Amino acid sequence: MVKNKEKTLNRVITGRENFTFLVETKKYFSRELV
């Protein structure tokens, strides 16, 4: 059970990092286009 909890936590953290990466990429591209 503990291992499953850790896996879920890791997935949440990775999702958050991916979201931040997407936001940063969006910012970068909108700055390049303007």
N, CA, C and O atoms as a DFTB+ gen file, in Angstrom:
136 C
 N C O
     1  1       0.833      -1.203       0.000
     2  2       0.000       0.000       0.000
     3  2       0.871       1.258       0.000
     4  3       0.576       2.229      -0.696
     5  1       1.930       1.227       0.777
     6  2       2.800       2.398       0.858
     7  2       3.434       2.684      -0.501
     8  3       3.536       3.837      -0.921
     9  1       3.861       1.610      -1.186
    10  2       4.511       1.796      -2.487
    11  2       3.547       2.444      -3.471
    12  3       3.940       3.311      -4.250
    13  1       2.283       2.024      -3.437
    14  2       1.294       2.610      -4.337
    15  2       1.139       4.103      -4.060
    16  3       1.015       4.912      -4.980
    17  1       1.150       4.449      -2.773
    18  2       1.011       5.855      -2.396
    19  2       2.176       6.659      -2.966
    20  3       1.984       7.754      -3.495
    21  1       3.370       6.116      -2.856
    22  2       4.554       6.816      -3.370
    23  2       4.446       7.009      -4.869
    24  3       4.776       8.074      -5.391
    25  1       3.982       5.971      -5.565
    26  2       3.839       6.062      -7.024
    27  2       2.879       7.184      -7.386
    28  3       3.150       7.973      -8.290
    29  1       1.749       7.254      -6.672
    30  2       0.767       8.300      -6.960
    31  2       1.375       9.670      -6.719
    32  3       1.174      10.591      -7.511
    33  1       2.113       9.808      -5.636
    34  2       2.740      11.081      -5.304
    35  2       3.706      11.490      -6.413
    36  3       3.722      12.642      -6.845
    37  1       4.513      10.525      -6.867
    38  2       5.461      10.818      -7.939
    39  2       4.723      11.282      -9.196
    40  3       5.154      12.212      -9.877
    41  1       3.609      10.622      -9.487
    42  2       2.861      10.975     -10.694
    43  2       2.331      12.403     -10.575
    44  3       2.354      13.165     -11.542
    45  1       1.855      12.757      -9.383
    46  2       1.320      14.110      -9.167
    47  2       2.420      15.138      -9.370
    48  3       2.214      16.160     -10.024
    49  1       3.600      14.859      -8.801
    50  2       4.722      15.791      -8.925
    51  2       5.116      15.941     -10.392
    52  3       5.348      17.054     -10.864
    53  1       5.190      14.820     -11.114
    54  2       5.565      14.880     -12.523
    55  2       4.537      15.686     -13.302
    56  3       4.900      16.488     -14.162
    57  1       3.268      15.482     -13.011
    58  2       2.216      16.227     -13.697
    59  2       2.372      17.721     -13.471
    60  3       2.198      18.524     -14.388
    61  1       2.703      18.081     -12.236
    62  2       2.868      19.494     -11.911
    63  2       4.048      20.073     -12.687
    64  3       3.970      21.187     -13.204
    65  1       5.143      19.311     -12.767
    66  2       6.326      19.780     -13.492
    67  2       5.998      19.952     -14.971
    68  3       6.405      20.933     -15.594
    69  1       5.258      18.991     -15.532
    70  2       4.880      19.085     -16.944
    71  2       4.028      20.325     -17.183
    72  3       4.200      21.016     -18.186
    73  1       3.109      20.608     -16.259
    74  2       2.241      21.775     -16.395
    75  2       3.080      23.054     -16.384
    76  3       2.883      23.942     -17.212
    77  1       4.020      23.137     -15.435
    78  2       4.881      24.318     -15.357
    79  2       5.672      24.467     -16.639
    80  3       5.828      25.571     -17.159
    81  1       6.172      23.344     -17.148
    82  2       6.953      23.370     -18.390
    83  2       6.095      23.901     -19.538
    84  3       6.562      24.706     -20.344
    85  1       4.843      23.450     -19.610
    86  2       3.950      23.904     -20.672
    87  2       3.710      25.399     -20.560
    88  3       3.728      26.109     -21.565
    89  1       3.487      25.883     -19.345
    90  2       3.223      27.310     -19.140
    91  2       4.434      28.126     -19.563
    92  3       4.303      29.142     -20.246
    93  1       5.619      27.673     -19.152
    94  2       6.847      28.399     -19.506
    95  2       7.034      28.417     -21.020
    96  3       7.408      29.439     -21.594
    97  1       6.768      27.267     -21.668
    98  2       6.924      27.183     -23.121
    99  2       5.953      28.143     -23.797
   100  3       6.314      28.826     -24.755
   101  1       4.726      28.195     -23.300
   102  2       3.717      29.095     -23.866
   103  2       4.205      30.539     -23.755
   104  3       4.132      31.303     -24.717
   105  1       4.698      30.900     -22.582
   106  2       5.203      32.261     -22.370
   107  2       6.310      32.561     -23.371
   108  3       6.329      33.623     -23.995
   109  1       7.224      31.620     -23.516
   110  2       8.376      31.822     -24.390
   111  2       7.919      32.033     -25.831
   112  3       8.400      32.933     -26.520
   113  1       6.974      31.184     -26.284
   114  2       6.542      31.275     -27.674
   115  2       5.747      32.554     -27.914
   116  3       5.895      33.170     -28.969
   117  1       4.918      32.965     -26.977
   118  2       4.147      34.189     -27.196
   119  2       5.096      35.384     -27.229
   120  3       4.831      36.366     -27.922
   121  1       6.188      35.309     -26.493
   122  2       7.156      36.408     -26.500
   123  2       7.887      36.427     -27.846
   124  3       8.193      37.494     -28.380
   125  1       8.162      35.234     -28.389
   126  2       8.878      35.152     -29.668
   127  2       7.983      35.648     -30.811
   128  3       8.472      36.288     -31.743
   129  1       6.681      35.358     -30.747
   130  2       5.772      35.703     -31.841
   131  2       5.525      37.208     -31.888
   132  3       5.374      37.777     -32.969
   133  1       5.484      37.843     -30.747
   134  2       5.173      39.287     -30.703
   135  2       6.316      40.098     -31.299
   136  3       6.241      41.325     -31.352
